[in-house]
């Protein structure tokens, strides 16, 4: 009887693993581009259609909310039907719907297109996180998953640049055409290179394919017998609440809900508040780019520290530092140099901690339910992403000063520090 272990031995197939992880990072990058681009092109669409900016609220929120349901559904489908076909399906959905956006001629059509695109993008994210987690060695898994997901903030930066270059020449439709063509070009590479989970193949009785995956991935041959793996239960929502998983499930849900609430709040409101405080629009937008760049640096650094100490504790410390830095944003919102410096620190700490928290979500569940666990964790986080801009709007409407507004945001980061600090090293799964 063939035996395997789900924990891979990286050194035997490093080049192949780099290709797979890079493809996953490109999916994250496209999501970041899409998320950033809709906000930046909204003024152009409003001008072309003579539409009040206030009507874009449902368009912004609809895509994020659809991503929540996409993460829930595709995460579970990936564990039940296979990660590779689920990822390809999600990629084709958001590619096709992004291209279809260029034919939108009304706010209703734009909303439908954004909901469909968000559904596909949200569905792809838990799968690429799970695939990267299983392609990475245990000793560096957190930093590699965090680094892969840093494609998201990098995509946000590139999305802003692409919008600035393309929209004045080719119109707002060009950014959605680019957002659809990129994943379409990526899909054949996903078909060729992305592996299926070895444990999934074993449970399906596809031993020959599993052996080929073992050789290609460099998986060791010691572990659970295939018969045991075939007997494993199918992934379900209830599996996330087994006695030994209740605490880590609620803790990671809480952490990601608060973290994405904070991040999307910052991305949406830093430019508006900074501009209202007297800074030029370019300086305010640059602050968001600086925030994302800081997140890339922080994501890898914090993930590396987590791997080195074999503990989630650096994530909690980073959120705590971020709480202070976020509160300081209100003080520096009138100074361009101060705003940029503080935004970078916020990115390194709070946004970097979010990258690593997402990586930790993949380490709280075994391979058989990993995509389901990450999908629900990410979906709950996306609910926070929807709440963030709405909460910001209410607080700004209530007349709060920037100092008070960012002080409240700092409290959110402090709460994320507490919830992530409660995730113990013993809760992490190496397989």
Kinemage of the C-alpha trace (Angstrom):
@kinemage 1
@onewidth
@group {chain A} dominant
@subgroup {mainchain}
@vectorlist {calphas} color= white
{ca unk a 1} P 0.000 0.000 0.000
{ca unk a 2} L 1.393 3.390 -0.974
{ca unk a 3} L 2.005 5.825 1.819
{ca unk a 4} L 2.503 9.574 1.745
{ca unk a 5} L 2.871 12.552 3.995
{ca unk a 6} L 1.151 15.808 3.079
{ca unk a 7} L 4.144 17.831 4.307
{ca unk a 8} L 6.327 18.421 1.228
{ca unk a 9} L 10.100 18.201 0.960
{ca unk a 10} L 10.852 21.397 -0.957
{ca unk a 11} L 14.470 20.854 -1.922
{ca unk a 12} L 13.726 18.182 -4.546
{ca unk a 13} L 11.467 20.309 -6.769
{ca unk a 14} L 12.327 23.915 -5.944
{ca unk a 15} L 11.967 25.258 -9.480
{ca unk a 16} L 8.534 23.737 -10.001
{ca unk a 17} L 7.342 25.035 -6.640
{ca unk a 18} L 8.556 28.540 -7.477
{ca unk a 19} L 6.501 28.436 -10.692
{ca unk a 20} L 3.348 27.335 -8.841
{ca unk a 21} L 3.724 29.916 -6.070
{ca unk a 22} L 4.431 32.645 -8.628
{ca unk a 23} L 1.217 31.789 -10.488
{ca unk a 24} L -0.701 32.015 -7.206
{ca unk a 25} L 0.926 35.388 -6.493
{ca unk a 26} L -0.161 36.629 -9.922
{ca unk a 27} L -3.778 35.731 -9.118
{ca unk a 28} L -3.474 37.733 -5.878
{ca unk a 29} L -1.907 40.601 -7.838
{ca unk a 30} L -4.833 40.674 -10.284
{ca unk a 31} L -7.257 40.803 -7.346
{ca unk a 32} L -5.335 43.738 -5.884
{ca unk a 33} L -5.406 45.540 -9.249
{ca unk a 34} L -9.140 44.999 -9.577
{ca unk a 35} L -9.913 46.154 -6.039
{ca unk a 36} L -7.876 49.342 -6.453
{ca unk a 37} L -8.956 50.129 -10.016
{ca unk a 38} L -12.715 50.396 -9.494
{ca unk a 39} L -12.237 53.133 -6.911
{ca unk a 40} L -9.826 55.062 -9.116
{ca unk a 41} L -11.929 54.881 -12.312
{ca unk a 42} L -15.194 55.724 -10.542
{ca unk a 43} L -14.758 59.488 -11.143
{ca unk a 44} L -14.246 58.865 -14.872
{ca unk a 45} L -17.370 56.705 -15.055
{ca unk a 46} L -19.364 59.255 -13.050
{ca unk a 47} L -18.317 61.994 -15.441
{ca unk a 48} L -19.086 59.938 -18.549
{ca unk a 49} L -22.508 58.844 -17.307
{ca unk a 50} L -23.314 62.074 -15.435
{ca unk a 51} L -23.862 60.012 -12.297
{ca unk a 52} L -23.543 61.347 -8.712
{ca unk a 53} L -20.519 59.792 -6.903
{ca unk a 54} L -22.776 58.691 -4.032
{ca unk a 55} L -24.395 56.092 -6.318
{ca unk a 56} L -21.121 54.134 -6.463
{ca unk a 57} L -21.482 52.903 -2.876
{ca unk a 58} L -23.371 49.713 -3.858
{ca unk a 59} L -20.856 49.070 -6.671
{ca unk a 60} L -17.921 49.212 -4.243
{ca unk a 61} L -19.654 47.114 -1.575
{ca unk a 62} L -21.287 44.661 -3.995
{ca unk a 63} L -17.997 43.320 -5.328
{ca unk a 64} L -16.552 42.845 -1.847
{ca unk a 65} L -19.702 41.168 -0.535
{ca unk a 66} L -19.829 38.835 -3.549
{ca unk a 67} L -16.207 37.922 -2.800
{ca unk a 68} L -17.337 36.771 0.624
{ca unk a 69} L -19.753 34.240 -0.848
{ca unk a 70} L -17.205 33.256 -3.480
{ca unk a 71} L -14.677 32.433 -0.762
{ca unk a 72} L -17.254 30.407 1.179
{ca unk a 73} L -18.413 28.387 -1.826
{ca unk a 74} L -15.198 27.824 -3.768
{ca unk a 75} L -13.228 26.999 -0.611
{ca unk a 76} L -15.572 24.100 0.116
{ca unk a 77} L -15.806 23.031 -3.541
{ca unk a 78} L -12.003 22.947 -3.757
{ca unk a 79} L -11.755 20.475 -0.882
{ca unk a 80} L -14.588 18.324 -2.234
{ca unk a 81} L -13.975 18.426 -6.007
{ca unk a 82} L -10.323 19.368 -6.281
{ca unk a 83} L -8.367 22.583 -5.952
{ca unk a 84} L -7.123 22.764 -9.518
{ca unk a 85} L -10.515 22.692 -11.307
{ca unk a 86} L -12.013 25.027 -8.695
{ca unk a 87} L -9.199 27.552 -9.184
{ca unk a 88} L -9.476 27.411 -12.973
{ca unk a 89} L -13.259 27.885 -12.788
{ca unk a 90} L -12.954 30.871 -10.446
{ca unk a 91} L -10.268 32.432 -12.650
{ca unk a 92} L -12.360 32.087 -15.796
{ca unk a 93} L -15.377 33.603 -14.021
{ca unk a 94} L -13.609 36.772 -12.923
{ca unk a 95} L -11.756 37.055 -16.246
{ca unk a 96} L -14.919 36.850 -18.315
{ca unk a 97} L -16.891 39.169 -16.032
{ca unk a 98} L -14.115 41.755 -15.950
{ca unk a 99} L -14.088 41.854 -19.763
{ca unk a 100} L -17.907 42.031 -19.764
{ca unk a 101} L -17.690 45.163 -17.595
{ca unk a 102} L -16.535 47.211 -20.603
{ca unk a 103} L -20.024 46.859 -22.113
{ca unk a 104} L -21.801 48.153 -19.003
{ca unk a 105} L -23.925 51.194 -19.892
{ca unk a 106} L -25.716 51.846 -16.621
{ca unk a 107} L -25.142 51.666 -12.893
{ca unk a 108} L -27.265 48.513 -12.678
{ca unk a 109} L -25.207 46.739 -15.346
{ca unk a 110} L -21.980 47.892 -13.696
{ca unk a 111} L -23.201 46.566 -10.340
{ca unk a 112} L -24.039 43.146 -11.828
{ca unk a 113} L -20.641 42.941 -13.522
{ca unk a 114} L -18.808 43.912 -10.321
{ca unk a 115} L -20.752 41.351 -8.262
{ca unk a 116} L -19.922 38.563 -10.719
{ca unk a 117} L -16.258 39.598 -10.908
{ca unk a 118} L -15.987 39.806 -7.124
{ca unk a 119} L -17.529 36.347 -6.763
{ca unk a 120} L -14.826 34.803 -8.941
{ca unk a 121} L -11.988 36.737 -7.335
{ca unk a 122} L -13.161 35.862 -3.824
{ca unk a 123} L -13.409 32.210 -4.823
{ca unk a 124} L -9.848 32.048 -6.111
{ca unk a 125} L -8.155 33.482 -3.001
{ca unk a 126} L -8.603 30.636 -0.477
{ca unk a 127} L -7.478 28.148 -3.118
{ca unk a 128} L -4.218 29.917 -3.956
{ca unk a 129} L -3.502 30.262 -0.231
{ca unk a 130} L -4.055 26.526 0.296
{ca unk a 131} L -1.980 25.550 -2.742
{ca unk a 132} L 0.907 27.792 -1.675
{ca unk a 133} L 0.766 26.442 1.876
{ca unk a 134} L 1.127 22.872 0.654
{ca unk a 135} L 3.912 23.769 -1.789
{ca unk a 136} L 5.980 25.440 0.928
{ca unk a 137} L 8.204 23.661 3.455
{ca unk a 138} L 7.007 23.721 7.050
{ca unk a 139} L 10.029 25.697 8.237
{ca unk a 140} L 9.287 28.631 5.899
{ca unk a 141} L 5.574 28.181 5.241
{ca unk a 142} L 4.251 31.316 6.942
{ca unk a 143} L 6.658 33.694 5.216
{ca unk a 144} L 6.133 32.095 1.788
{ca unk a 145} L 2.339 32.270 1.997
{ca unk a 146} L 2.574 35.848 3.291
{ca unk a 147} L 4.987 36.745 0.483
{ca unk a 148} L 2.707 35.163 -2.110
{ca unk a 149} L -0.276 37.152 -0.827
{ca unk a 150} L 1.804 40.333 -0.952
{ca unk a 151} L 0.863 40.169 -4.620
{ca unk a 152} L -2.422 41.777 -3.499
{ca unk a 153} L -0.982 45.104 -2.233
{ca unk a 154} L 1.515 45.075 -5.107
{ca unk a 155} L -1.417 44.706 -7.488
{ca unk a 156} L -3.131 47.640 -5.777
{ca unk a 157} L -0.082 49.807 -6.470
{ca unk a 158} L 0.195 48.619 -10.088
{ca unk a 159} L -3.550 49.070 -10.551
{ca unk a 160} L -3.256 52.716 -9.634
{ca unk a 161} L -0.323 53.168 -12.025
{ca unk a 162} L -2.099 51.330 -14.862
{ca unk a 163} L -5.225 53.410 -14.348
{ca unk a 164} L -3.251 56.656 -14.444
{ca unk a 165} L -1.568 55.591 -17.705
{ca unk a 166} L -4.435 53.924 -19.580
{ca unk a 167} L -7.639 55.740 -18.647
{ca unk a 168} L -6.697 59.214 -19.983
{ca unk a 169} L -5.846 57.681 -23.388
{ca unk a 170} L -8.164 54.683 -23.808
{ca unk a 171} L -10.991 55.419 -21.363
{ca unk a 172} L -12.170 53.690 -18.197
{ca unk a 173} L -13.033 50.501 -20.101
{ca unk a 174} L -9.343 49.798 -20.729
{ca unk a 175} L -8.596 48.966 -17.093
{ca unk a 176} L -11.310 46.293 -16.996
{ca unk a 177} L -10.188 44.880 -20.335
{ca unk a 178} L -6.674 44.554 -18.907
{ca unk a 179} L -8.097 42.975 -15.736
{ca unk a 180} L -9.854 40.349 -17.841
{ca unk a 181} L -7.140 39.583 -20.382
{ca unk a 182} L -4.429 38.978 -17.772
{ca unk a 183} L -6.212 36.041 -16.066
{ca unk a 184} L -7.262 34.641 -19.456
{ca unk a 185} L -3.602 34.544 -20.461
{ca unk a 186} L -2.763 33.000 -17.092
{ca unk a 187} L -5.318 30.189 -17.322
{ca unk a 188} L -3.302 27.867 -19.652
{ca unk a 189} L -0.382 28.116 -17.225
{ca unk a 190} L -2.681 27.126 -14.363
{ca unk a 191} L -3.820 24.101 -16.379
{ca unk a 192} L -0.238 22.997 -17.058
{ca unk a 193} L 1.540 23.753 -13.805
{ca unk a 194} L -0.851 23.904 -10.837
{ca unk a 195} L -0.853 20.572 -8.954
{ca unk a 196} L -3.799 18.858 -7.347
{ca unk a 197} L -3.628 18.123 -3.631
{ca unk a 198} L -1.974 14.728 -3.090
{ca unk a 199} L -4.312 13.971 -0.205
{ca unk a 200} L -7.319 14.762 -2.397
{ca unk a 201} L -6.078 12.385 -5.096
{ca unk a 202} L -5.596 9.650 -2.501
{ca unk a 203} L -9.091 10.116 -1.121
{ca unk a 204} L -10.429 9.795 -4.662
{ca unk a 205} L -8.529 6.536 -5.187
{ca unk a 206} L -6.453 8.132 -7.974
{ca unk a 207} L -3.221 6.524 -6.805
{ca unk a 208} L -1.358 6.795 -10.126
{ca unk a 209} L -1.985 10.545 -10.290
{ca unk a 210} L -1.020 10.855 -6.648
{ca unk a 211} L 2.291 9.116 -7.299
{ca unk a 212} L 3.021 11.429 -10.219
{ca unk a 213} L 2.244 14.411 -7.968
{ca unk a 214} L 4.535 12.938 -5.302
{ca unk a 215} L 7.414 12.784 -7.779
{ca unk a 216} L 6.711 16.208 -9.206
{ca unk a 217} L 6.282 17.929 -5.860
{ca unk a 218} L 8.988 15.997 -4.055
{ca unk a 219} L 6.658 14.684 -1.334
{ca unk a 220} L 8.159 12.128 1.020
{ca unk a 221} L 6.734 8.627 1.012
{ca unk a 222} L 6.179 8.176 4.743
{ca unk a 223} L 2.800 9.028 6.237
{ca unk a 224} L -0.790 7.928 6.376
{ca unk a 225} L -1.847 4.927 4.306
{ca unk a 226} L -4.011 5.650 1.299
{ca unk a 227} L -6.846 3.634 2.824
{ca unk a 228} L -6.894 5.923 5.833
{ca unk a 229} L -6.956 8.988 3.625
{ca unk a 230} L -9.749 7.626 1.473
{ca unk a 231} L -11.797 7.152 4.617
{ca unk a 232} L -11.391 10.806 5.555
{ca unk a 233} L -14.636 12.765 5.830
{ca unk a 234} L -15.567 15.189 3.108
{ca unk a 235} L -14.959 18.820 3.933
{ca unk a 236} L -17.911 20.613 5.487
{ca unk a 237} L -18.651 23.720 7.506
{ca unk a 238} L -19.104 21.580 10.628
{ca unk a 239} L -15.507 20.347 10.363
{ca unk a 240} L -14.307 23.839 11.272
{ca unk a 241} L -15.934 23.454 14.687
{ca unk a 242} L -14.521 20.123 15.795
{ca unk a 243} L -13.564 20.302 19.491
{ca unk a 244} L -9.919 21.048 18.727
{ca unk a 245} L -10.746 23.657 16.070
{ca unk a 246} L -13.420 25.860 17.679
{ca unk a 247} L -10.945 28.235 19.323
{ca unk a 248} L -8.579 28.722 16.352
{ca unk a 249} L -11.535 29.129 13.983
{ca unk a 250} L -13.127 31.932 15.991
{ca unk a 251} L -9.778 33.588 16.683
{ca unk a 252} L -8.712 33.729 13.034
{ca unk a 253} L -12.210 34.860 11.993
{ca unk a 254} L -12.073 37.692 14.512
{ca unk a 255} L -8.543 38.680 13.516
{ca unk a 256} L -9.255 38.806 9.783
{ca unk a 257} L -12.616 40.557 10.237
{ca unk a 258} L -10.958 43.342 12.221
{ca unk a 259} L -7.884 43.425 9.991
{ca unk a 260} L -9.699 43.745 6.658
{ca unk a 261} L -12.122 46.252 8.195
{ca unk a 262} L -9.102 48.354 9.164
{ca unk a 263} L -7.215 47.982 5.870
{ca unk a 264} L -10.111 48.817 3.556
{ca unk a 265} L -11.091 51.700 5.854
{ca unk a 266} L -7.562 53.119 5.516
{ca unk a 267} L -7.390 52.653 1.732
{ca unk a 268} L -10.742 54.375 1.243
{ca unk a 269} L -10.447 57.231 3.693
{ca unk a 270} L -6.763 58.237 3.796
{ca unk a 271} L -6.981 60.058 0.421
{ca unk a 272} L -10.246 61.812 1.268
{ca unk a 273} L -9.201 62.941 4.731
{ca unk a 274} L -5.726 63.993 3.605
{ca unk a 275} L -7.185 65.978 0.697
{ca unk a 276} L -9.718 67.627 2.993
{ca unk a 277} L -6.824 68.572 5.291
{ca unk a 278} L -5.238 70.544 2.458
{ca unk a 279} L -2.901 68.063 0.766
{ca unk a 280} L -2.887 67.660 -3.012
{ca unk a 281} L -4.727 64.690 -4.511
{ca unk a 282} L -1.464 63.184 -5.782
{ca unk a 283} L 0.048 63.303 -2.300
{ca unk a 284} L -3.035 61.645 -0.794
{ca unk a 285} L -3.019 58.832 -3.391
{ca unk a 286} L 0.734 58.388 -2.897
{ca unk a 287} L 0.048 57.790 0.789
{ca unk a 288} L -2.095 54.761 -0.111
{ca unk a 289} L 0.665 53.453 -2.398
{ca unk a 290} L 3.148 53.892 0.448
{ca unk a 291} L 0.775 51.998 2.751
{ca unk a 292} L 0.702 49.062 0.317
{ca unk a 293} L 4.477 49.066 -0.202
{ca unk a 294} L 4.939 48.991 3.568
{ca unk a 295} L 2.547 46.028 3.667
{ca unk a 296} L 4.717 44.090 1.222
{ca unk a 297} L 7.852 44.694 3.294
{ca unk a 298} L 6.058 43.947 6.558
{ca unk a 299} L 4.304 40.819 5.270
{ca unk a 300} L 7.552 39.064 4.443
{ca unk a 301} L 9.361 40.309 7.553
{ca unk a 302} L 6.617 39.311 9.987
{ca unk a 303} L 6.093 35.959 8.259
{ca unk a 304} L 9.813 35.266 8.531
{ca unk a 305} L 9.772 36.063 12.244
{ca unk a 306} L 6.793 33.719 12.735
{ca unk a 307} L 8.728 30.898 11.061
{ca unk a 308} L 11.877 31.645 13.038
{ca unk a 309} L 10.209 31.598 16.470
{ca unk a 310} L 7.611 29.002 15.370
{ca unk a 311} L 4.833 31.101 16.847
{ca unk a 312} L 2.082 33.514 15.694
{ca unk a 313} L 3.224 36.010 18.344
{ca unk a 314} L 5.017 38.400 15.885
{ca unk a 315} L 1.647 38.972 14.194
{ca unk a 316} L 0.118 40.174 17.469
{ca unk a 317} L 3.095 42.427 18.188
{ca unk a 318} L 2.861 43.942 14.696
{ca unk a 319} L -0.843 44.693 15.149
{ca unk a 320} L -0.028 46.380 18.476
{ca unk a 321} L 2.619 48.562 16.808
{ca unk a 322} L 0.132 49.249 14.031
{ca unk a 323} L -2.455 50.433 16.548
{ca unk a 324} L -0.123 53.225 17.663
{ca unk a 325} L 0.873 54.088 14.094
{ca unk a 326} L -2.736 54.202 12.866
{ca unk a 327} L -3.698 56.533 15.700
{ca unk a 328} L -0.749 58.759 14.698
{ca unk a 329} L -2.146 59.130 11.158
{ca unk a 330} L -4.710 61.606 12.453
{ca unk a 331} L -1.930 63.816 13.781
{ca unk a 332} L 0.123 63.735 10.552
{ca unk a 333} L -2.739 64.043 8.053
{ca unk a 334} L -1.882 67.709 7.374
{ca unk a 335} L 1.785 67.088 6.583
{ca unk a 336} L 2.775 65.269 3.379
{ca unk a 337} L 6.155 63.960 4.669
{ca unk a 338} L 4.640 62.965 8.006
{ca unk a 339} L 1.672 61.274 6.339
{ca unk a 340} L 3.894 59.267 3.976
{ca unk a 341} L 6.271 58.152 6.751
{ca unk a 342} L 3.431 57.165 9.071
{ca unk a 343} L 1.563 55.376 6.266
{ca unk a 344} L 4.669 53.285 5.573
{ca unk a 345} L 4.923 52.291 9.258
{ca unk a 346} L 1.200 51.428 9.282
{ca unk a 347} L 1.733 49.315 6.178
{ca unk a 348} L 4.701 47.453 7.645
{ca unk a 349} L 2.905 46.741 10.905
{ca unk a 350} L -0.880 46.542 10.478
{ca unk a 351} L -1.056 45.588 6.779
{ca unk a 352} L 2.005 43.333 7.076
{ca unk a 353} L 0.356 41.608 10.039
{ca unk a 354} L -2.721 41.022 7.877
{ca unk a 355} L -0.610 39.309 5.200
{ca unk a 356} L 0.846 37.009 7.853
{ca unk a 357} L -2.533 36.404 9.525
{ca unk a 358} L -3.880 35.199 6.179
{ca unk a 359} L -0.874 32.877 5.962
{ca unk a 360} L -1.600 31.594 9.476
{ca unk a 361} L -5.172 30.738 8.462
{ca unk a 362} L -3.746 28.065 6.147
{ca unk a 363} L -1.808 26.549 9.049
{ca unk a 364} L -4.776 26.097 11.376
{ca unk a 365} L -6.411 23.300 9.327
{ca unk a 366} L -5.252 19.950 7.886
{ca unk a 367} L -5.051 19.506 4.129
{ca unk a 368} L -8.429 17.747 3.866
{ca unk a 369} L -10.333 20.890 4.955
{ca unk a 370} L -7.722 23.594 4.350
{ca unk a 371} L -9.468 25.384 1.482
{ca unk a 372} L -12.753 25.265 3.390
{ca unk a 373} L -11.134 26.708 6.512
{ca unk a 374} L -9.260 29.431 4.637
{ca unk a 375} L -12.345 30.193 2.532
{ca unk a 376} L -14.569 30.822 5.538
{ca unk a 377} L -11.844 32.776 7.364
{ca unk a 378} L -11.287 34.925 4.295
{ca unk a 379} L -15.021 35.287 3.712
{ca unk a 380} L -15.582 36.561 7.242
{ca unk a 381} L -12.661 38.926 6.684
{ca unk a 382} L -14.351 40.212 3.534
{ca unk a 383} L -17.413 41.076 5.616
{ca unk a 384} L -15.104 43.324 7.619
{ca unk a 385} L -13.917 44.833 4.327
{ca unk a 386} L -17.531 45.747 3.525
{ca unk a 387} L -18.137 47.179 6.997
{ca unk a 388} L -14.957 49.324 6.961
{ca unk a 389} L -15.967 51.920 4.345
{ca unk a 390} L -19.537 52.065 5.675
{ca unk a 391} L -18.323 52.661 9.223
{ca unk a 392} L -15.925 55.313 7.962
{ca unk a 393} L -18.763 57.076 6.177
{ca unk a 394} L -20.877 57.114 9.328
{ca unk a 395} L -18.032 58.455 11.454
{ca unk a 396} L -17.116 61.158 8.937
{ca unk a 397} L -20.789 62.075 8.616
{ca unk a 398} L -20.991 62.405 12.391
{ca unk a 399} L -18.372 65.149 12.177
{ca unk a 400} L -15.429 63.364 13.816
{ca unk a 401} L -12.039 65.005 13.387
{ca unk a 402} L -9.238 63.056 11.632
{ca unk a 403} L -7.538 62.621 15.009
{ca unk a 404} L -10.618 60.969 16.513
{ca unk a 405} L -11.291 58.946 13.372
{ca unk a 406} L -7.851 57.359 13.250
{ca unk a 407} L -7.842 56.885 17.012
{ca unk a 408} L -10.905 54.662 16.615
{ca unk a 409} L -9.139 52.825 13.776
{ca unk a 410} L -6.187 52.304 16.120
{ca unk a 411} L -8.516 50.632 18.626
{ca unk a 412} L -9.567 48.194 15.862
{ca unk a 413} L -5.892 47.314 15.282
{ca unk a 414} L -5.417 46.825 19.043
{ca unk a 415} L -8.382 44.426 19.109
{ca unk a 416} L -6.796 42.455 16.246
{ca unk a 417} L -3.605 42.296 18.315
{ca unk a 418} L -5.522 40.712 21.201
{ca unk a 419} L -7.330 38.127 19.064
{ca unk a 420} L -4.160 37.098 17.202
{ca unk a 421} L -2.195 36.915 20.470
{ca unk a 422} L -4.618 34.215 21.631
{ca unk a 423} L -3.616 31.913 18.718
{ca unk a 424} L -1.175 29.494 20.338
{ca unk a 425} L 1.674 27.670 18.553
{ca unk a 426} L 0.039 24.355 19.450
{ca unk a 427} L -2.926 25.256 17.203
{ca unk a 428} L -0.781 25.234 14.049
{ca unk a 429} L -0.876 22.209 11.732
{ca unk a 430} L 2.265 21.227 9.818
{ca unk a 431} L 0.649 18.761 7.409
